[in-house]
Amino acid sequence: MDQKKTALFLQLMALLLFFSCLLYLAGNYAVMNHGAATTQGENKALDGEMFIEEEEFVKRRMEFESLDYPGSGANSRHDPWIPGRPRD
């Protein structure tokens, strides 16, 4: 009885492995062939649009990074300790 359960379990695991590999390959095939029916001119147009979108993204990211921190100058949130005076 125990051997039958073990054999059934191994068969089910092998079947699961087979189907997961099959799904993986089908997914890769779909991704690799996505947009394969487009013409060469459409591909060039899409590349140009993507370049503009990427350029805009980089511009906005750089703008965000430059505005992320306050400018240099005195720290208004800190009162410095004056040497020679006792601390409170």
C-alpha positions, 0 to 999 in steps of 0.5 A: 500500500505504501509503495502504491502511494509513493509511486502515485505521488512520483507520477503526479509530481512528474506530470506537474513538472511536465506541465509546468515546463510546457507552460514555460515554453509556451509563455516564452514562445508567446513573448518572443513572437509578440508583435512579429506580424508588424511591418518594419515601418511600424517597428521603426515608428514604435522604436521612435516613440519608445525613445521619446518616452524613455527620454521623457522618463529620464528627464523627469527622474533627473528633475525629481532627484535634483529636487529631492533634497533641499539646497545647500545652506544653513540648517534651520532645524539645528541650533549649534552649540557655542564653544565655551558656554555650558550646555543646557 
